[in-house]
Structures are given as structure tokens and as C-alpha cells.
Amino acid sequence: MSTKNPDRVVIVGGGTAGWMTASYLKKAFGDKISVTLVESGKIGTIGVGEATFSDIRHFFEFLDLKEEEWMPACNATYKLAVRFQDWRRKGHHFYHPFEQMPTVNGFPLTDWWLQDGPTDRFDTDCFVMANLCDAGRSPRFLDGSLIDQGFAEGAKELSGLTMSEHQGKTQFPYAYHFEAALLAKYLTKYSTDRGVHHIIDEVQDVRLDERGWIDHIVTKDHGSLEGDLFVDCTGFRGVLLNKALEVPFISYQDTLPNDSAVALQVPLDMEKRGINPYTQATAQDAGWIWTIPLFGRIGTGYVYAKDYLSPEEAERTLREFVGPEAAEVEANHIRMRIGRSEQSWKNNCVAIGLASGFVEPLESTGIFFIHHAIEQMVKHFPAADWSPELRKSYNSSIANVMDGVREFLVLHYQGAGRDDTQYWKDTKTRAVPDGLAERLERWKVQLPDSENVFPYYHGLPPYSYMCILLGTGAIPARATPSLGMSDTAAAHKEFAAIRDKSRHLIETLPSTYEYFASMRERS
Ligand code: FAD
């Protein structure tokens, strides 16, 4: 075994995963490592993946990138929530916002809402951000200052923590939407300016040594490339980890059957139309349609199960949903590999992005998985002894995040009130992941809390579960019995404070479009 510290990293793949990894590693380790990124000029990137989690801000902060610098270059906008449209029944909507749940006398406000809520909207009663979403407001004023929502922007004691260390301490009030291709371009420049070696070529072979570790990769035009650590960012192909190292893939399809998508990128006059500050997921007969508003276009797509719908029907439905603006736009049909690799790090190969695993994008978790994996890779970066314990720890962290998100997504389908097509009827008879059935029973009498949700870090705090449970509607939820014997005055004071604060902010904040138009003038 080599006694040298592994300091030559070779990344294969130039999609969001490849370039996020290259830029982060260079920022983390500078000239202590060499980074080479090889991407095919012929095999395209997936071309979707434009909505994120609020924790993504730590990625940009880590790279020292200011919103004014990178957002206009990537046609980026703010995302305050996911809006679920028609999941309970047609015409109904609710938000899953980025906002910590207020607590009153030790109970979450949603619990008080179940006991004695002022209206039938748990989201607008309990969260300021849901009201800002309904009103299409930006979370920042025109001078760039941020609304005060009980979080600490740039708080010294929190900066430098990984995402998992942040959870529960802070909830930043928004995430981003951005054009995936433009972000990859932006990060390409960021990385190559800092010394990442960029090769456009195809990897045709992966050569292993006698121990089964990657010795080198063989490219079509640039010959052999050697490295110490190889990062597989080749998307669903999994060229290094799944193909060369034969790591099995664990499918989630028994619990999450959507395996296909059709996507459109539709240019629109956003000044006229406005920019909604949320990602929308609109339930359909055999799946759901995402709508992601960017500065200048929307990204949209129908995620469906091919057992219930043909690609042609899905495309027709999507085009009808968007309207005449989509007529000339070419559709991108995608087969999705749902699940995760048994191990994401084997020997000297770590897979990040779609090559590691993926679940349908209902809660925009793809880029979150990438960000989490990169943070964990830095945390578990090997020394000369390549301790297997580090890889074991990395693999369990990745598996927990993906398995936890799977549970959360299954809750959306178990909870959905829709039962008007076979697809929605079948959501109630399908298998659920181990442990979830028991948790679902518990949540009927006790709202989700840190003691009774999936027990390992997976990016979703208990309030997220409350939102989906109360919003989708099929699983009965009730207030903690003791609240029936408690004075609700303090809770009503909190509901009134949320109402007043929302009203004031709606009156004073600019619309999302106005904010980004002015940001462009400023930058
Ligand atoms: P890709 O984009 O597929 O890139 C693969 C790269 O590998 C390419 O550069 C290709 O050229 C290269 N490559 C492949 N084979 C070779 C070879 N032999 N030699 C050299 N290079 C090679 N995530 C979110 O966070 N939010 C969302 O809203 C969201 N929506 C999604 C919607 C859909 C329908 C899908 C399928 C995914 C979505 N995702 C979303 C996930 C997100 O798109 C991905 O996580 C993200 O784009 C990363 O992809 P990637 O870089 O792993 O793979």
C-alpha cells in the first residue's frame, strides 16, 4: 500500500455533481490536492435539477460567492416553499415553507392549530412564509436587506458547520431556483480559475489493480489518466462505481414507483407573468408536474410511472398544462433510476450525484444529496492508510440521508387525499419502507416530532413532516389531548402575531420580479 497521502483527485462527469464537487474540493484543499475533471463532449448532462433546499446557501457561502455575483449569471430566483397543488383534492393547495415552526408552551403551533386554529389553512395560520408565497413577495427588500424571521444570517457561531450540524439551530427562509446549465458553466469557470484541470473526452475503460481498486481510467483521446481518488459523477450511468466496481443498486421502486419524466424549458415574459417565489408540484392523474420559475423562463416537467401512463400521454398532458407558449419547445424524455447504490464509496471510488442515488424530485433533494455528499467527502477524506472505517462512516451517512428522504416522500403519497384515478388509489395499498407503517400510526395521535421521525439526519426536520401530514389530508391528525384542557390564549396571540407580521411584510416587500430586476441593475 502507498504511504503517500491521496492528493490526486479525478472526477468523471461535468454535470451539477461534477462541477459542485470540483469547486468545493478546490476551495477546501487549495493547492494541497490536484483536481482533474473529465467530461464527455458527446454524452449530455441530465439538463434538469433547478430547485434546491435552503441549506444550499452554505455551499455558495463556502465558495465565497455573493448572490449579486452568481444569481444573475444563472437566471436564479428565490424559493420560499414548495406549493402542493391538488394533492388533497383538485383546487386545494398548501405550502411546505422554509420556516421553523413556532412553539407555544412547549407544543408546536400546528398542534394548537389542530386544537383551535383560526382558519382552515394550517400553513398561512402557522407560517409567515406561506402568506408571502400567496402574495408573490420577495424575502428581501429592494436595498437587499433580509426580513427578520428568527434566524441569524451569517451568524458567526453557525458559519463553518456542516448541514447536519445546522439542523434545528437555524432555518434560512429561502432556497434558490437556477438554470442547471448556467450554474455548471459558472462553476466551470470558478474551478478552472482555481486550478482544476478540465478535459473534454470520453472515458472508455476503467482499469482496476489486483485488489479491485481503480488504477487508472482510459479516455478516447487523452490516453490514460491516473489518480488516487476517483469521483464518479457520470449520472445514471454509474460508469465507475456501478459498472467498473460492480456495486449493486438498491431500487426504491416498490415504494416510489415514478420512474419517468418529460421536461420542457419554456421561455416566458416574466415581467408580465410575475415570478412565483416557490416551486409548484401539481398532482396529475398518474404523477405530478413541477413548475420552477426562473428569470426568463420556467422549467417544468411531468414525473410519472410508466406502468400508468405512456410518454406520449405524459408529454401531451404537460403541453396542455403549460399552454401555447410550449408549442415550439422540444421535450426531454428521461428514464429515472430510483434508489441508491449499496455503498456510495468503495475502495478509491466515491460516487456523487445521480451515480450515487436519486429519488423523484418532489422535494428538490437531488442537489441537496450532492451538497451533503461533498461535505461528507471532505469530512471523510482519506489519509495514506485509507482507513476502511472512514468509508464505512461515509456510506452510512449517505444511506441514511437517502433512506430518510425516501420515507418522507412516501408520506406524500400515503397522505394524499386524491383517489380519483387508479394511480392514486394504488398509493394506499403499496408497500411502505420498514418503520414507516409504525410511524404513520403514531402520527395519527401525536404530531411528528424529533423523537418519532426517521431517526438519522436526512435534511428534513419534524415540522416538514407536519406540513405534509396536515396538507395532504388523508391521514387523520389530532391535537395532543392535553391541549383540550389548556388555555389557548397564548397560541392565539401567536396566530395574531403571524397574521400581523405577514400583513406588514406583504405591504412593504417588493414582488419577486421587482427584486430581481433591481438586483440586475445593482450588479
Ligand atoms: P448528469 O447531469 O447526468 O451528468 C453526467 C455527466 O457525466 C455528464 O457531464 C456526462 O457527459 C458525463 N459522462 C457520462 N458518461 C461519461 C463517460 N463515459 N466519460 C466521460 N463523461 C461521462 N435535483 C434537485 O435538486 N432539484 C430538482 O428540481 C431536480 N429535478 C430533477 C428532475 C428530474 C426529472 C431528474 C431526473 C432529476 C432532477 N434533479 C433535481 C436531480 C438533478 O438533476 C441531479 O442531481 C443533478 O443534475 C446532478 O446530475 P449529475 O451531475 O449527477 O449527472
Residues whose N, C-alpha, C, O or C-beta is under 5 A from the ligand:
A	BS01	FAD	V12 G13 G14 G15 T16 A17 G18 V38 E39 S40 I43 G44 T45 I46 G47 V48 G49 E50 A51 T52 D201 E202 V203 C233 T234 G235 F236 R237 V239 A261 I334 M336 I352 G353 L354 A355 P361 S364 T365 G366 I367 F368
